[in-house]
Amino acid sequence: MAKKSEQATKLVLKVVTGQKADGTLSTAQRAFAGMNPALADEDILSIGTKLGALQRYEIAAVGRTDSAQIVAE
């Protein structure tokens, strides 16, 4: 039997930093590590939206990245 160990969650904000010569949007990411893995997606979105209001650039997306190690029980 296997189980997850050392779970980690990161909130990722994708921000629009400008426009490229071909007209597509230029974006960058801002990552906030150390989020509680037990947070619901709605909570992550709420936190991301509030952090986005503090950013210099417009927010294009709020993302969540979960990771964990798998170990034998």
Sequence and secondary structure as in RCSB ss.txt:
>XXXX:A:sequence
MAKKSEQATKLVLKVVTGQKADGTLSTAQRAFAGMNPALADEDILSIGTKLGALQRYEIAAVGRTDSAQIVAE
>XXXX:A:secstr
 EEEEEEEEEEEEEEEEEE TTS EEEEEEEEEEE TT  HHHHHHHHHHHHTTSSSEEEEEEEEEEEEEEE 
